[in-house]
Amino acid sequence: MIFMSKPTVGIVGTGIYLPKQKMTAKAISAETKGIWTPEAVEDKLGIRSKRMPGVDDGTQEMGALAAIDAIKNTGIDPLDIDVILCVGEEWKEYPLTTSALYIQDRIGATNAWGIDVQNRCCTTVSAMKMAKDMLIADEEVNVVMVVGGYRNSDFVDFTDKNMSMMYNLGAGAGALILKKNHDRNLLLGSHIIADGSLSRTA
């Protein structure tokens, strides 16, 4: 009897994009209209500065720039990418477009198909599990890119003291490339649970 070993999945490499603009603790304090001092922003919230999006730093475009960086860092041919899982936030340049396909075109990954994954702060973890499952189950999928941009800082009202736990929201993007039978940086496994009763908890 011949036993076939299950394929492994490894992370080939990563890429990032960070906007040039920064917001300092002093600037955050000023935006709170006296609710938080600069010292409190640094000492209690742990924020010295954070990246802020520029005019052209849309969720989709930042994701594309992180994807380009990942390709540069890994040497992967964009034509070898089979699937793009976009983990960018839904707050994006064109709400009804698929971000993964925008990125597919921007990086020249014309052989890839793509979908957007939305699971809030667990999105990247969920997408990595999905990517691994795809790579193991589908013989035609050998390389998956997980990529996304984020700029939910647009939603922060610094004058609302109840939003202080969101003062750290900034902007940026990241990408990682996973490959079947890449025996380095192995993605070993995951187990995800959920509690839908909390989905609308204030």
N, C-alpha and C positions, 0 to 999 in steps of 0.2 A: 504494500500500500504506500502510495506517494503522498506526502503531506506538503502542500504548497504554503510557504511562509507568507505572512501578511506583509504587504509593502510598508516601508517606513516613510515618515514625512518629516522633512527637516526645513528649517528656516535658512534660506540662502543668504539673506541680508535685509537691510532696512534702509529707509530714506526718510528725511524730514523736511519740513518747510516751516520757518518761523518768520513772521512779519518783522519789519525793521522797527516799527513804532513800539514804544514802551510807555506804560503808565506807572508812575512811581507811587510809593506809599503816601507821599505828600500830596500828589494829585488826587489820589483816592480820598484822602481826608478832606480835601477841598470840596470834592463832589458830594460828600455826606453833609455839607452845611453845618459842620460843627459836631455832628453825632460821634464821629471817631477822630481822634488826634492821629497825627502821623506815627507817633510812638506806639499807640494802641494797634494801629494797622500792622505795624511790623512785629510787635511783641506778642499780641494776642491772636492775630490772624495769620501771622507768619509771612506776610507779603511785603517784600522790599520793592519789587517791580513785577510787572507782568506784560506779556506781549499783547498788543492791540492791533486789530486789523486795519489796513489801509483801505483806500477807496477801491482798489482792484483786488483786494484779498477776499474774494468770495469763497464759500465752502467748497464748491466744485473746483475752482481754479487752484486753490491752495492744495487740494488733494492731488491734482494733476502735477503740481510742482514737486510734491513729495514723491510721487510715483516716478517722475523723471530722475530725482535724486537716487531712488532705490535702484533704478536701472543702471545709472552711472556707477554706483557703489558695488554692484554685483556683476556687471558685465553681461547680464541676461539680455538676449535678443528679444525685443518686444513681440516679435512674431512667434516666439515660443510660449507666450502666455496664453493659456487656454481659457481661464475664467478670471474676471475681476469682481470681487465682492467689495462694494463701496460701503464704508461705515460712517460716512459723513452725516452730519446732522441734517434734519429736514429743513432747517432755516438756510436756504440756498438761493442762488441767483435766480433760478427759474424753478419754482416749486413743483411743477408737473413734469419736469424732465427727469430722466434716469441718470444720476450722477456717474454711475459706473460706465455708461456708454459715452458720456462726455469725455471722461478720462481715457477710455479706450481710443477715441479719435485723437486726443491730444498727444498721446505717447506712441501712436502708430501701432497699437496692438491689434491689427485688423483681423487676426485669427481668433480673437477672444470674444466671448459673449459675457454679459455682466448683469448683475442685479444689485439693488440697494437693500441693505439690511438695517433695520431700525429697532434697536432694543435699549435705547438710552445708554446709561453708563456701562452696560454689559455688552454693547454692540460688538466691540473688537473680540472679546472672548467668545461670543456666540459665532462670529464669522470665522474665527480660527477653527472652531469645532466643525463648522460646516465645510470649511476648506479641507480639513483632514478627512472627513467622511467622503467628500467628493473624490479626493485623490486616491483613497483606498478602494472605493466602490466602482469607479468609472475608469475603464482601461484607456479611454481617450483623453482623460484629464491628467496632465503631468506637471503643470505649473499653474499656481493660483496666486494672484496678487490680492492682498487685503489692503485697502487704502481709504483714507477719509480726511476731510477737513472739518474745522470746528470754529465757530465764531459766535457762540451764544452769549458773549459779553454784551451783545446788542440788547439783551433783555434785562440787564441789570439796572435797577433804579437805586442809586446810591443814597438817595434821601429816605429810603424805606429801611429802617433799622432791622426789620424782620428778614431782610435779604442779605444780611452781613455774611452768611455762610456761602453766598454766591459771589462775593466781591472778588474772589480769586479767578473767576472765569475769564479766560483770555482768548487767544486765537492761535491757530497753528494747524499743522497737518502731519500725518505720518503714513508710512507705507511699509509693508513687509511682503516678501516673496517666499512662498512655500513650494517645495518641489518633492515629487515622489522619489523615494529611494535616495534622497540626499542625506547621507549618514552623519551629518553634523548638525548641531543645534536642534536635536530631535524634539518634535512635539509629541510628548509621551501620552497625554490623555487628558480628559476633562469630564466633569460631571456637573450638570447645571440643574438647579431647582428653581422654582418660582412660586410666588404666593399672589395670585390674582386678586385676592381680597383687599390688597393694599394699593391696587392700581389707581384709585382716586382719593387716596388719603391726602389730606391737606398738610 
